[in-house]
Amino acid sequence: MVSLCCLCSPICNLIGTVILTYSLWGIYFRPYAVRPFVDGAALATFDLFPVVHRAGNAATALRYDLRLNMSFFSDHRIYNIRFEHLTAGLYYNGTKIGPSDDTLPSFKLRTRRHRTVYPVLQGRARNVSEVVAEAFAREREQGQFNIDVRVKTTLTYRWWPETSTYYYEYHCWLQFAPPSGNGTPALTGGVKCGGAKWWMVA
């Protein structure tokens, strides 16, 4: 019994040290708090209009034009973070608007550095549901549209000898007054994106 305890003790100590080291590494070294920040956004167009399909069926479409200045900042002093597969998409009332996201260039964010990207989300979403149309009418009457820009990316952290890649998804909730329609866009900014969900890829 004594010899078994003596044998297990170094192993237990080693396992405890490894767990503690990994926990501290995850808490202090991995920059989970990196999030996009919307410095400024301009909503030039956001309106409903009727359309008629070739078959003669009437429907409602949503025309939109949203441009953003979006920045990322790394407060980390060790990691360089690689952003890849970076996209931004427009959602309204929980529904994705538009056929595709805006794909943005990949980049490396060095320690204590900023990087700014400029998503452009514009187009027409056809066959807008009645639920979306009702939310649009209600918020236009209230004088405020609530738009969700979802940013999706993979982040690769390198810390020798480790390389870990994570998938991140952020929600950037933006509030706009209805655009005037005379060419002057509705503006907002100073919004930190939140609600990040993530999981390890590799």
MARBA-12944 format. One record per residue (C-alpha): x, y, z; residue in three letters. Coordinates in steps of 0.25 Angstrom, whole numbers, padded with zeros to 4 digits, always signed. Layout:
XYZala...
//
This chain:
+0000+0000+0000met+0011+0010+0003val+0019+0007-0009ser+0006+0008-0018leu+0003+0022-0011cys+0018+0026-0014cys+0016+0022-0028leu+0003+0029-0030cys+0007+0042-0023ser+0017+0047-0034pro+0007+0043-0045ile-0004+0050-0038cys+0005+0062-0036asn+0008+0062-0051leu-0006+0061-0055ile-0010+0073-0046gly+0001+0081-0051thr-0003+0079-0065val-0017+0082-0063ile-0014+0095-0055leu-0004+0099-0066thr-0014+0097-0077tyr-0025+0104-0069ser-0016+0116-0067leu-0012+0116-0081trp-0026+0116-0085gly-0030+0127-0076ile-0018+0137-0077tyr-0013+0134-0091phe-0024+0131-0100arg-0031+0143-0105pro-0046+0139-0105tyr-0050+0154-0103ala-0046+0158-0117val-0059+0164-0123arg-0063+0173-0135pro-0066+0187-0132phe-0075+0195-0141val-0069+0209-0142asp-0079+0214-0152gly-0090+0209-0160ala-0099+0216-0171ala-0113+0211-0175leu-0116+0217-0188ala-0127+0209-0192thr-0137+0199-0185phe-0151+0199-0191asp-0161+0189-0195leu-0167+0189-0209phe-0177+0180-0217pro-0172+0171-0228val-0179+0162-0238val-0173+0149-0242his-0173+0143-0256arg-0184+0134-0252ala-0193+0146-0248gly-0192+0144-0234asn-0190+0156-0225ala-0180+0157-0214ala-0172+0167-0205thr-0157+0170-0206ala-0148+0177-0197leu-0138+0186-0203arg-0126+0189-0194tyr-0112+0197-0194asp-0104+0196-0182leu-0089+0200-0181arg-0080+0198-0168leu-0067+0202-0163asn-0063+0190-0154met-0051+0189-0146ser-0044+0177-0138phe-0034+0180-0127phe-0025+0170-0120ser-0021+0174-0106asp-0012+0161-0106his+0003+0162-0104arg+0007+0148-0108ile-0002+0143-0119tyr-0004+0147-0134asn-0018+0143-0138ile-0021+0139-0152arg-0035+0143-0157phe-0040+0134-0168glu-0053+0131-0175his-0058+0145-0170leu-0072+0148-0175thr-0083+0158-0171ala-0098+0156-0173gly-0111+0164-0170leu-0122+0158-0162tyr-0135+0165-0159tyr-0146+0160-0149asn-0138+0147-0148gly-0138+0145-0163thr-0126+0145-0173lys-0127+0156-0183ile-0121+0154-0196gly-0116+0142-0203pro-0101+0143-0198ser-0092+0149-0188asp-0081+0159-0192asp-0068+0151-0192thr-0056+0160-0186leu-0041+0158-0187pro-0033+0149-0178ser-0023+0156-0169phe-0014+0154-0158lys-0016+0163-0145leu-0003+0165-0138arg-0002+0168-0123thr-0007+0181-0118arg-0012+0185-0132arg-0025+0189-0139his-0030+0185-0153arg-0042+0191-0160thr-0051+0184-0170val-0062+0190-0178tyr-0074+0181-0180pro-0084+0185-0191val-0098+0179-0190leu-0107+0183-0202gln-0117+0176-0211gly-0132+0172-0211arg-0138+0161-0203ala-0150+0155-0210arg-0162+0147-0205asn-0161+0154-0191val-0170+0147-0181ser-0182+0153-0175glu-0175+0152-0161val-0164+0161-0166val-0173+0171-0173ala-0181+0172-0161glu-0168+0175-0152ala-0164+0185-0163phe-0177+0192-0162ala-0177+0192-0147arg-0163+0197-0146glu-0164+0208-0156arg-0176+0213-0149glu-0168+0213-0136gln-0157+0221-0143gly-0146+0210-0141gln-0141+0198-0149phe-0133+0187-0141asn-0123+0181-0150ile-0114+0169-0147asp-0101+0168-0155val-0095+0154-0152arg-0080+0153-0153val-0075+0139-0155lys-0060+0135-0156thr-0049+0125-0152thr-0038+0130-0143leu-0025+0123-0142thr-0017+0125-0129tyr-0002+0120-0130arg+0006+0118-0117trp+0018+0109-0119trp+0016+0097-0120pro+0001+0099-0121glu-0008+0103-0132thr-0023+0104-0129ser-0034+0108-0139thr-0048+0113-0134tyr-0060+0116-0141tyr-0067+0129-0136tyr-0080+0136-0139glu-0084+0150-0134tyr-0096+0158-0133his-0095+0173-0136cys-0109+0179-0132trp-0110+0193-0139leu-0122+0202-0138gln-0125+0212-0149phe-0136+0223-0151ala-0143+0220-0164pro-0135+0225-0176pro-0141+0238-0181ser-0141+0234-0195gly-0134+0247-0200asn-0120+0241-0201gly-0117+0244-0187thr-0114+0231-0179pro-0117+0228-0165ala-0105+0227-0157leu-0101+0219-0144thr-0088+0214-0138gly-0080+0211-0125gly-0086+0197-0124val-0078+0186-0118lys-0083+0172-0124cys-0086+0162-0114gly-0093+0149-0113gly-0082+0141-0118ala-0083+0126-0120lys-0071+0118-0123trp-0065+0104-0124trp-0052+0097-0127met-0049+0093-0141val-0035+0088-0140ala
//
